[in-house]
């Protein structure tokens, strides 16, 4: 029976499009290879800009380090040769790749379980580090931890054990993978986190986390719900769809904070939204201060009746305290935070309190609704281009203008 539950879960993942087809896998590999070629061309161009000797430019190279399933077999990043003389910035940039490589070394067969766990987290609205929830690296370590504890059980049992393990985990006790090569040490600062999860390649570093009082409460609630639904996999009426149904926001909350973000152009919206999301934890802290618990739904929504490029968020608010919120003071505090440091053109932001009946039907139940992305153009780096020089340092190239194959510019490019 448990094997049947595992097969039904795998079929559900296929039906939801979570398992890429062979054609999709090949397309992704092709894209990665093309990106690698672009990176190599770029680094050689930078070497040329820096006036390096021709023989140095010839041997200058770079690579693209992917993580997730596409990072398997790319390069042994744990080899000390590649980590020699790396500065702090470089070390931080490699943290996700290092973590992924170490997880794959400790728990090689993690892919199916991690797909299920991520799908659950997205459906239940607890996925997204910027919103104070669990990110991909957090879920990967938690899933790997369960696999280490129960290495000989099937997929359905692993999912059941996952919920049971963390529904009753004694937080803030850290979660750490079993690794004989490391000797963990206590880091008092990091253990002040609500849910400390140790990075698998370090004996003292923890995953970066934005988890707050509100999001910690919801994550724990969802772990407990998952446990209650999967503790008896042999029940005749057991159905994975019940476990993975979308979080019913408008049934749970009567009031919402509506966050409306817009920009004059579509290609400016991505930067503006990304900047605002990177500061969401500040808004969440302020709301917890004046309102209590808040559920920052990570999903992004689009109003088809609005022409300007935009994104809307709806955050659930605790019942009984919405009348006391001074939304102007909340916005003023948040605006002071987001107005410092942003380099691009400012977009618009509007905060308002709305009732559940005012939330569009497309945003009422589906936490995985489609969202628009900013548009980015992939340039052909083999095409001839005209170099653009800095106004302040005339010999320094800051960019290129494409000639689009125009024969009028036979010497364009490098």
C-alpha positions in Angstrom: 0.0 0.0 0.0 2.8 2.4 0.8 4.4 1.7 -2.6 1.0 2.6 -4.2 1.1 5.9 -2.2 4.6 6.6 -3.6 3.5 5.9 -7.1 0.4 8.1 -6.8 2.6 10.9 -5.5 5.0 10.5 -8.4 2.1 10.5 -10.9 0.7 13.7 -9.3 4.1 15.4 -9.8 4.1 14.4 -13.4 0.6 15.7 -13.9 1.6 19.0 -12.3 4.5 19.4 -14.7 7.1 19.1 -12.0 9.1 16.3 -13.8 10.8 17.7 -16.9 10.6 15.8 -20.1 13.7 14.5 -21.9 13.2 17.4 -24.4 13.1 20.0 -21.6 16.2 18.5 -20.0 18.1 18.8 -23.3 16.8 22.4 -23.8 18.0 23.4 -20.4 21.4 21.8 -20.9 21.7 23.7 -24.2 20.9 27.0 -22.5 23.5 26.3 -19.8 26.1 25.6 -22.4 25.3 28.8 -24.3 25.5 30.8 -21.1 28.9 29.3 -20.4 30.1 30.4 -23.8 28.8 33.9 -23.0 30.6 34.0 -19.7 33.9 32.9 -21.3 33.5 35.6 -24.0 32.7 38.2 -21.4 35.7 37.4 -19.2 38.1 37.5 -22.2 36.6 40.9 -23.2 37.2 42.2 -19.6 40.8 40.9 -19.8 41.2 42.8 -23.1 39.7 46.0 -21.6 42.3 45.7 -18.8 45.1 45.7 -21.4 46.4 42.3 -20.4 49.0 40.7 -22.7 47.7 38.6 -25.6 49.0 35.4 -24.1 47.2 36.0 -20.8 43.9 36.8 -22.7 44.3 33.5 -24.6 44.4 31.4 -21.3 41.8 33.5 -19.5 38.7 31.4 -18.8 35.6 31.1 -16.6 32.7 28.8 -16.0 29.2 28.8 -14.9 28.5 26.9 -11.6 24.9 25.7 -11.5 23.2 24.2 -8.5 20.2 21.9 -8.2 20.0 18.9 -10.4 22.0 20.8 -13.1 25.0 21.1 -10.9 25.7 17.4 -10.8 29.0 16.4 -12.5 29.9 20.1 -13.6 33.0 20.7 -11.6 34.3 19.3 -8.1 33.9 22.6 -6.3 34.9 21.0 -3.0 38.4 20.4 -4.4 40.7 22.7 -2.3 42.5 23.7 -5.4 39.5 25.7 -6.6 38.9 27.3 -3.2 42.5 28.6 -2.7 42.8 32.4 -2.1 39.1 33.1 -2.5 38.0 36.3 -0.8 34.9 36.8 1.4 32.8 38.0 -1.5 33.7 35.1 -3.6 33.1 32.7 -0.8 29.6 34.0 -0.2 28.8 33.8 -4.0 29.8 30.1 -3.9 27.8 29.2 -0.8 24.7 27.8 -2.7 26.9 25.8 -5.0 29.0 24.4 -2.2 25.9 23.5 -0.2 24.3 21.8 -3.2 27.5 19.8 -3.9 27.9 18.7 -0.3 24.2 17.7 0.0 24.5 15.6 -3.2 27.6 13.9 -1.8 25.9 13.1 1.5 22.4 12.2 0.1 22.7 11.3 -3.6 19.1 10.3 -4.2 17.2 13.4 -3.1 15.6 14.7 -6.3 12.1 13.3 -6.0 11.6 14.1 -2.4 12.8 17.6 -2.8 10.4 18.2 -5.7 7.6 17.1 -3.5 8.6 19.2 -0.5 9.1 22.4 -2.7 5.7 21.8 -4.3 4.1 21.5 -0.9 5.8 24.7 0.4 4.7 26.7 -2.7 1.2 25.4 -2.5 0.8 26.2 1.2 2.5 29.6 1.0 5.6 28.9 3.0 8.2 29.1 0.2 10.2 32.2 -0.3 13.2 33.5 1.7 12.5 37.1 0.9 9.0 36.9 2.4 10.4 35.3 5.6 9.7 31.7 4.7 11.8 28.7 3.7 14.1 29.0 0.7 15.3 26.2 -1.6 18.5 25.6 0.4 16.5 25.4 3.7 14.2 22.7 2.2 17.0 20.8 0.6 18.8 20.5 3.9 15.7 19.5 5.8 14.8 16.9 3.2 18.3 15.6 3.2 18.3 15.3 7.0 15.1 13.2 6.9 16.7 11.0 4.2 19.7 10.4 6.4 17.5 9.5 9.4 15.4 7.1 7.3 17.6 5.9 4.4 15.6 2.7 3.5 12.0 3.9 3.2 10.0 4.9 0.1 9.0 8.3 -1.1 5.6 8.4 0.6 7.1 7.4 4.0 9.9 10.0 3.6 7.3 12.7 3.1 5.3 11.5 6.1 8.5 11.4 8.3 9.4 14.9 7.0 6.3 16.4 8.4 6.5 14.4 11.7 10.1 15.3 12.2 9.7 19.1 11.9 6.2 19.4 13.4 7.7 18.4 16.7 11.3 19.6 16.2 12.6 21.5 19.4 13.5 24.8 17.7 15.8 26.7 18.0 17.9 23.5 18.2 19.8 23.6 14.9 19.2 21.1 12.1 22.5 19.8 10.7 23.4 17.0 8.3 25.5 14.1 9.5 29.0 14.6 8.1 32.0 12.9 9.6 34.4 15.4 8.0 33.0 18.3 10.0 33.1 19.1 13.7 30.2 21.5 14.4 30.8 24.4 16.8 28.2 26.5 18.5 27.7 30.0 17.1 25.6 31.9 19.7 24.6 34.7 17.3 23.2 32.3 14.7 21.3 30.2 17.2 19.1 33.3 17.9 17.4 32.5 14.7 13.9 31.0 14.9 14.8 28.0 12.7 18.7 27.6 12.5 19.7 25.3 9.7 23.5 24.7 9.4 25.1 24.9 6.0 26.5 21.4 5.1 30.0 22.5 4.1 30.7 24.6 7.2 31.1 23.7 10.9 29.7 27.0 12.1 27.8 28.8 9.4 24.0 28.7 9.1 21.6 29.4 6.2 20.7 33.0 5.8 17.1 33.4 7.1 14.5 36.1 7.2 12.0 34.0 9.3 10.1 36.2 11.8 7.6 35.5 14.6 4.7 35.5 12.1 6.3 33.2 9.4 7.7 30.9 12.1 4.2 30.4 13.4 2.8 29.6 9.9 5.6 27.2 9.0 5.1 25.3 12.3 1.3 25.2 11.6 1.8 23.8 8.1 4.3 21.2 9.4 1.7 20.1 11.9 -1.1 20.1 9.3 1.1 18.0 7.0 1.8 15.5 9.8 -1.9 15.1 10.7 -2.8 14.4 7.0 0.1 11.9 6.4 0.5 10.1 9.7 -1.7 7.3 8.4 -0.8 6.6 4.8 -2.9 3.4 4.8 -6.2 5.1 5.3 -8.6 4.1 2.6 -9.6 7.7 1.8 -6.0 9.1 1.8 -5.4 11.5 -1.0 -2.2 13.5 -1.8 -4.4 16.3 -3.2 -5.6 17.1 0.3 -2.0 17.4 1.5 -1.0 19.6 -1.4 -4.1 21.8 -1.8 -3.4 25.5 -2.1 -3.6 27.6 1.0 -7.1 29.2 1.2 -6.2 32.8 2.0 -9.6 34.4 1.7 -11.1 31.7 3.9 -8.4 32.2 6.5 -8.3 36.0 6.6 -10.9 38.6 6.5 -8.5 41.5 5.9 -5.4 41.9 3.8 -2.5 44.3 3.2 -2.5 45.1 -0.5 0.9 46.0 -1.8 0.7 47.5 -5.3 4.0 48.0 -7.3 4.2 49.5 -10.7 6.7 51.0 -13.1 6.5 53.0 -16.4 8.1 50.2 -18.4 8.0 46.4 -18.2 11.8 46.0 -18.2 12.0 48.5 -15.2 9.4 46.5 -13.2 11.6 43.5 -12.5 14.3 45.6 -10.8 11.8 47.7 -8.9 9.9 44.6 -7.6 13.2 42.8 -6.8 14.4 45.7 -4.7 11.1 46.0 -2.8 11.1 42.2 -2.1 14.6 42.4 -0.8 13.2 44.8 1.9 10.1 42.9 2.7 11.4 41.8 6.0 11.5 45.4 7.2 7.8 45.8 6.3 7.0 42.5 8.0 8.8 43.6 11.2 6.8 46.9 11.2 3.5 45.1 10.7 4.2 42.7 13.5 5.0 45.7 15.7 1.7 47.5 15.1 -0.6 44.6 14.1 0.6 41.3 15.4 0.8 38.2 13.3 0.9 38.7 9.5 1.0 36.1 6.6 3.1 37.5 3.8 1.7 35.5 0.8 4.7 35.2 -1.6 2.5 34.9 -4.7 2.5 37.8 -7.2 -0.7 38.7 -8.9 -1.7 40.8 -12.0 -4.9 42.9 -12.4 -5.9 42.5 -16.0 -7.8 45.8 -15.8 -4.7 47.8 -15.2 -2.6 48.8 -18.2 0.7 49.8 -16.6 3.3 47.1 -15.8 2.6 46.1 -12.2 2.6 43.4 -9.5 0.3 43.0 -6.5 0.8 41.2 -3.2 -1.9 40.3 -0.7 -0.7 39.7 2.9 -3.2 38.2 5.4 -3.7 40.1 8.6 -4.6 38.9 12.0 -8.2 39.3 12.9 -9.3 42.0 15.3 -6.4 44.4 14.9 -6.8 45.8 11.4 -8.7 48.9 12.6 -5.8 49.9 14.7 -3.3 50.0 11.8 -2.0 53.4 10.9 -1.2 52.5 7.3 0.4 55.9 6.6 3.0 55.5 9.3 3.7 51.9 8.1 4.3 53.2 4.6 6.4 56.1 5.7 8.7 53.8 7.7 9.0 51.4 4.7 9.5 54.2 2.2 12.5 55.5 4.2 14.0 52.0 4.1 13.5 51.4 0.3 14.4 54.9 -0.8 18.1 54.5 0.2 20.5 52.6 -2.0 18.3 51.9 -5.1 20.2 52.6 -8.3 17.4 52.3 -10.9 14.4 54.5 -11.8 11.9 54.5 -8.9 8.6 53.0 -9.5 5.4 53.4 -7.5 4.3 51.7 -4.3 0.8 51.8 -2.7 -0.2 50.2 0.6 -3.8 49.7 1.5 -6.0 47.6 3.7 -8.7 45.6 1.8 -11.3 43.1 2.8 -11.3 39.5 1.5 -14.2 40.3 -0.7 -12.1 42.9 -2.5 -9.4 40.4 -3.4 -9.8 39.3 -7.0 -11.0 35.7 -7.6 -7.7 34.8 -9.3 -5.9 35.6 -6.0 -8.3 34.1 -3.6 -7.1 30.5 -3.4 -4.3 29.8 -5.9 -0.8 30.4 -4.4 0.8 29.3 -7.6 -0.9 31.7 -10.0 0.9 32.8 -13.1 2.8 36.1 -12.9 4.5 38.3 -15.4 8.2 38.5 -15.5 10.4 41.4 -16.5 11.6 41.1 -20.1 15.3 40.6 -20.7 16.9 40.4 -24.1 19.7 37.8 -24.6 22.4 39.4 -26.7 24.4 37.5 -29.4 27.9 37.9 -28.1 29.4 36.8 -31.4 27.8 39.7 -33.3 30.0 42.7 -34.1 29.5 45.7 -31.8 30.7 49.3 -31.4 32.6 49.8 -28.1 31.3 52.6 -25.9 34.0 54.3 -23.8 33.6 55.9 -20.3 33.3 59.7 -20.1 35.5 59.8 -17.1 38.1 57.2 -18.0 38.4 57.4 -21.8 40.3 54.2 -22.3 37.8 52.1 -20.3 35.0 50.4 -22.2 31.6 50.4 -20.4 29.5 48.7 -23.1 28.7 48.0 -26.7 26.2 49.1 -29.4 25.0 46.3 -31.6 25.5 46.8 -35.4 22.9 44.2 -36.3 25.2 43.0 -39.1 25.3 46.4 -40.7 28.3 46.4 -43.2 28.8 50.1 -42.5 30.6 49.0 -39.3 33.1 46.4 -40.5 35.5 47.1 -37.7 33.1 47.1 -34.9 33.6 44.6 -32.0 36.8 43.5 -30.3 
